Amino acid sequence: MWTVPDAEAARLLALDDAAFARELERAFDARLGTVEMASARRAFPLRRVLAREYAVGRVLLAGDAAHAVHPLAGQGVNLGLRDVAALRVLWRDGRAPSLERVQRWARERRSDNAVAAHAFEAINAAFSNDALVPTLLRGPALALVGRVAPLGGFFLRRAMGL
């Protein structure tokens, strides 16, 4: 997956296959080697989508059915796994969960997923542009996270869903 701003995506899609392959090679500093087109190109906008309701009655939405997020470092699959892991609280006593417990699960998952989705967008915005301020701040910000153990631990635990 190659993510670029919308205007750049339109420009790249308008190229013939050979020109597109050259652009892809250049964008990845030739680390991919020679690129040959094996199929038609496809483009789709990366947009955050969060279901309004995660539970209606006893029907639950989890994973990609409940949320679509920027594919930043595979965190979308982690959110889905967290949804599933959280399901265990519904059946903790071996009986069908109460409607109240289902609604609580839905609120907690929607909240956690919304915070994560917005965080992914903020991280992507900070690291995917060439504006002066983010460019100057992102290196020192990463260094700070790396040097302050509690801060690094916090972000690591959040990324792992703990």
MOGIDA-V113605 format. One record per residue. N is the residue number from 1. RES is the residue in one small letter. SS is DSSP state (2 for helix, 1 for strand, 0 for the rest). PSI is psi as a letter, one per 30 degrees, with the letter a starting at -180 (999 if undefined). NEAR is the number of other C-alpha atoms within 8 Angstrom. Layout:
N;RES;SS;PSI;NEAR + N;RES;SS;PSI;NEAR
This chain:
1;m;0;k;2 + 2;w;0;j;3 + 3;t;0;k;4 + 4;v;0;l;6 + 5;p;0;l;6 + 6;d;2;e;7 + 7;a;2;e;6 + 8;e;2;e;8 + 9;a;2;e;10 + 10;a;2;e;8 + 11;r;2;e;8 + 12;l;2;e;9 + 13;l;2;f;10 + 14;a;2;f;6 + 15;l;0;l;9 + 16;d;0;l;7 + 17;d;2;e;7 + 18;a;2;e;8 + 19;a;2;e;8 + 20;f;2;e;11 + 21;a;2;e;11 + 22;r;2;e;9 + 23;e;2;e;9 + 24;l;2;e;9 + 25;e;2;e;14 + 26;r;2;e;8 + 27;a;2;e;7 + 28;f;0;g;8 + 29;d;0;h;7 + 30;a;0;g;9 + 31;r;0;f;6 + 32;l;0;f;8 + 33;g;0;a;6 + 34;t;0;k;6 + 35;v;0;k;9 + 36;e;0;k;6 + 37;m;0;k;7 + 38;a;0;f;4 + 39;s;0;l;4 + 40;a;0;k;5 + 41;r;0;k;5 + 42;r;0;k;4 + 43;a;0;k;6 + 44;f;0;k;4 + 45;p;0;k;5 + 46;l;0;j;6 + 47;r;0;k;7 + 48;r;0;k;9 + 49;v;1;k;7 + 50;l;1;k;10 + 51;a;0;k;9 + 52;r;0;e;4 + 53;e;0;k;7 + 54;y;0;f;13 + 55;a;1;k;11 + 56;v;1;j;7 + 57;g;0;b;5 + 58;r;0;g;7 + 59;v;1;k;6 + 60;l;1;k;8 + 61;l;0;k;9 + 62;a;0;l;11 + 63;g;2;b;13 + 64;d;2;f;8 + 65;a;2;f;8 + 66;a;0;f;10 + 67;h;1;k;12 + 68;a;1;k;11 + 69;v;0;l;11 + 70;h;0;k;11 + 71;p;0;h;7 + 72;l;2;j;8 + 73;a;2;h;4 + 74;g;2;g;7 + 75;q;2;f;9 + 76;g;2;e;13 + 77;v;2;e;8 + 78;n;2;e;11 + 79;l;2;e;11 + 80;g;2;e;11 + 81;l;2;e;9 + 82;r;2;e;9 + 83;d;2;e;11 + 84;v;2;e;10 + 85;a;2;e;7 + 86;a;2;f;10 + 87;l;2;f;9 + 88;r;2;f;8 + 89;v;2;f;6 + 90;l;0;e;11 + 91;w;0;g;10 + 92;r;0;f;7 + 93;d;0;g;4 + 94;g;0;f;5 + 95;r;0;l;6 + 96;a;0;k;6 + 97;p;0;l;8 + 98;s;0;l;6 + 99;l;2;e;8 + 100;e;2;e;6 + 101;r;2;e;9 + 102;v;2;e;12 + 103;q;2;e;9 + 104;r;2;e;8 + 105;w;2;e;11 + 106;a;2;e;12 + 107;r;2;e;9 + 108;e;2;e;8 + 109;r;2;e;11 + 110;r;2;e;11 + 111;s;2;e;8 + 112;d;2;e;8 + 113;n;2;e;11 + 114;a;2;e;9 + 115;v;2;e;8 + 116;a;2;e;8 + 117;a;2;e;11 + 118;h;2;e;8 + 119;a;2;e;8 + 120;f;2;e;11 + 121;e;2;e;9 + 122;a;2;e;8 + 123;i;2;e;8 + 124;n;2;e;9 + 125;a;2;e;8 + 126;a;2;e;10 + 127;f;2;f;9 + 128;s;0;g;6 + 129;n;0;l;8 + 130;d;0;g;6 + 131;a;0;k;6 + 132;l;2;e;6 + 133;v;2;e;6 + 134;p;2;e;11 + 135;t;2;e;12 + 136;l;2;e;8 + 137;l;2;f;8 + 138;r;2;e;10 + 139;g;2;e;8 + 140;p;2;e;8 + 141;a;2;e;8 + 142;l;2;e;8 + 143;a;2;e;8 + 144;l;2;e;8 + 145;v;2;e;10 + 146;g;2;e;9 + 147;r;2;f;7 + 148;v;0;j;8 + 149;a;2;e;8 + 150;p;2;e;6 + 151;l;2;e;9 + 152;g;2;e;11 + 153;g;2;e;8 + 154;f;2;e;8 + 155;f;2;e;8 + 156;l;2;e;8 + 157;r;2;e;9 + 158;r;2;e;8 + 159;a;2;e;9 + 160;m;2;f;7 + 161;g;0;g;8 + 162;l;0;999;5
